[in-house]
């Protein structure tokens, strides 16, 4: 099989996976958040915790009128840490949030959308230079807040697709990202929804220790 035929076959299979997931879970319309800044804050807070804990932290930020880049930049880290306590690792995350807020205030008048004049590669490089922002967090910001064509990779993605024999579970982040961006049509809405569906599958079926394979929506693929 030549490379072009293999790519077409792989694309067809990946899209079958996507359609099977949407058929089971319905459209998920990610990322939860009223503003691009809230989406970015959620991307930082969700590190090593469940989304339900993030929602509580965001509610506290809103209640304290701190879900704004300028106010977050001005809020003392210990006070910010108490607001986001439910998200876990709150002292470290308060520093990460303040670093991100300072970056926006000092360079983009507090608005991440002002980064839109840059190419995606530069945006990604600048975000990754911030302490506490790794590839998954940066790509979540770029995809969901800036609507750029970057596929987000997480532990669920590696687990699910390694169990399907697509790649090894210890695949490097950039290799996994390149795989999806090469195989799939380059569409923001597809990247957006596919990642959301993968997270849903990982949470509900493709669990780490006791996967529920018998009722998995992609079991037969």
C-alpha positions in Angstrom: 0.0 0.0 0.0 1.5 3.4 -1.0 1.6 6.3 1.4 -1.3 8.2 -0.2 -3.6 5.1 0.0 -2.5 4.4 3.6 -3.3 8.0 4.6 -6.7 7.8 3.1 -7.4 4.6 4.9 -6.2 6.0 8.2 -8.2 9.1 7.7 -11.3 7.1 7.0 -10.8 5.0 10.2 -10.2 8.1 12.4 -13.4 9.7 11.1 -15.3 6.5 11.8 -14.1 6.7 15.3 -15.2 10.3 15.5 -18.6 9.6 14.1 -19.1 6.7 16.5 -18.3 8.9 19.5 -20.6 11.7 18.4 -23.3 9.1 17.7 -23.0 7.9 21.3 -22.4 11.1 23.2 -23.9 13.7 20.9 -22.2 17.1 20.1 -20.3 18.3 23.2 -19.5 21.9 22.0 -16.4 22.5 24.0 -14.7 24.4 25.7 -16.9 25.5 28.6 -16.3 29.2 29.2 -18.0 32.5 28.6 -14.9 34.3 27.4 -11.5 33.4 25.8 -9.8 34.4 29.1 -12.1 32.1 31.1 -11.2 29.3 28.7 -7.5 29.9 29.2 -8.0 30.0 33.0 -9.9 26.7 32.8 -7.0 25.2 30.8 -4.6 26.0 33.6 -6.9 25.0 36.5 -7.8 21.6 34.9 -4.2 20.4 35.3 -4.3 17.2 37.5 -7.9 17.6 38.5 -11.5 16.9 37.5 -13.5 19.5 35.7 -16.1 19.7 38.5 -13.4 21.0 40.7 -12.4 23.6 38.1 -16.0 24.8 37.8 -16.1 25.5 41.6 -12.8 27.5 41.3 -14.1 29.5 38.4 -17.3 30.3 40.3 -15.2 31.6 43.1 -13.2 33.8 40.8 -16.4 35.2 39.3 -17.8 35.8 42.8 -14.7 37.7 43.8 -14.7 39.7 40.5 -11.2 38.2 39.7 -11.9 36.5 36.4 -10.3 39.3 34.5 -6.6 39.6 33.4 -6.0 43.0 35.1 -7.7 42.1 38.4 -6.0 38.7 38.4 -2.7 40.3 37.8 -3.3 42.7 40.8 -4.6 40.0 43.2 -2.1 38.8 45.8 -1.2 35.1 45.0 -2.2 33.9 48.5 -5.7 35.5 48.0 -6.0 34.0 44.5 -4.9 30.6 45.9 -7.9 30.6 48.3 -10.3 31.4 45.5 -9.1 28.4 43.5 -8.6 26.0 46.4 -11.1 23.4 45.0 -8.9 22.9 41.9 -6.0 21.3 43.9 -2.4 22.4 43.8 -3.9 25.8 44.4 -0.7 27.6 45.5 1.2 26.5 42.3 -1.8 27.2 40.1 -2.2 30.7 41.6 1.3 31.5 40.4 0.6 30.0 37.0 -2.5 32.1 36.7 -0.7 35.3 37.7 2.1 34.6 35.3 -0.4 34.2 32.5 -2.3 37.3 33.5 0.9 39.4 33.7 1.9 38.1 30.2 -1.4 39.3 28.8 -1.4 42.7 30.6 2.2 43.5 29.8 2.1 42.4 26.1 -1.5 42.4 24.9 -3.5 44.9 26.8 -4.9 42.1 28.9 -6.7 40.4 26.0 -5.5 37.0 24.5 -7.4 37.8 21.3 -4.8 40.5 20.6 -2.4 37.6 20.0 -4.4 36.8 16.8 -2.1 39.0 14.7 0.6 36.4 15.3 1.0 33.1 13.4 0.1 30.0 15.4 3.7 28.8 15.7 4.7 32.0 17.4 1.7 32.0 19.7 2.5 28.5 20.8 6.2 29.3 21.4 5.3 32.3 23.5 2.8 30.4 25.6 5.2 27.5 26.1 7.7 29.9 27.4 5.4 30.7 30.4 6.1 28.8 33.6 3.3 26.3 34.2 2.1 26.2 30.6 2.9 22.9 28.9 2.0 21.7 25.5 -1.5 20.4 26.4 -2.4 23.6 28.2 -1.0 25.8 25.4 -2.8 23.9 22.7 -6.1 24.0 24.6 -5.8 27.8 24.7 -4.9 28.0 21.0 -7.6 25.7 19.8 -10.5 26.7 22.1 -9.8 30.4 22.8 -8.2 31.4 19.5 -9.8 28.9 17.2 -6.6 27.8 15.6 -5.9 24.4 13.9 -4.0 22.7 16.7 -5.0 19.2 17.9 -4.8 18.8 21.7 -3.2 15.6 23.1 -3.9 14.3 26.6 -3.5 11.1 28.5 -6.9 9.9 27.3 -5.8 10.3 23.7 -2.6 8.3 24.2 -4.4 5.6 26.2 -7.3 5.1 23.7 -5.3 5.1 20.5 -2.5 3.0 21.9 -5.1 0.4 22.9 -6.3 0.5 19.3 -2.8 -0.1 18.1 -2.4 3.3 16.4 0.7 4.3 18.4 2.5 3.5 21.7 1.1 4.9 24.9 4.4 6.5 25.7 4.5 8.4 22.3 5.9 11.9 22.6 3.4 14.7 22.7 4.6 16.3 19.5 4.5 13.0 17.6 0.9 12.3 18.6 -0.1 15.9 17.7 1.6 15.6 14.3 -0.2 12.2 13.7 -3.7 13.7 14.1 -2.9 16.9 12.3 -1.6 14.9 9.3 -4.4 12.4 9.2 -7.4 14.5 9.9 -8.9 17.3 7.7 -7.6 20.6 8.9 -10.8 22.0 10.5 -11.0 23.8 13.8 -14.5 22.5 14.5 -13.4 18.9 13.9 -10.3 19.3 16.2 -12.5 20.9 18.8 -15.2 18.3 18.9 -12.9 15.3 18.5 -10.8 16.2 21.5 -14.0 16.7 23.6 -15.3 13.3 22.5 -12.0 11.6 23.4 -12.1 13.1 26.9 -15.7 11.8 27.2 -14.7 8.3 26.1 -11.7 8.3 28.5 -13.8 9.4 31.4 -16.7 7.0 30.9 -15.3 3.9 29.2 -11.6 3.7 28.5 -10.5 3.9 32.1 -6.9 3.4 33.1 -7.3 0.3 35.3 -10.8 -1.1 34.5 -11.9 -0.2 31.0 -15.5 -0.9 30.1 -14.7 -2.4 26.7 -17.9 -4.4 26.2 -20.1 -1.2 25.9 -17.4 1.0 24.3 -18.8 2.9 21.3 -15.6 2.1 19.3 -15.1 -1.4 20.5 -15.9 -2.9 17.1 -13.6 -0.6 15.1 
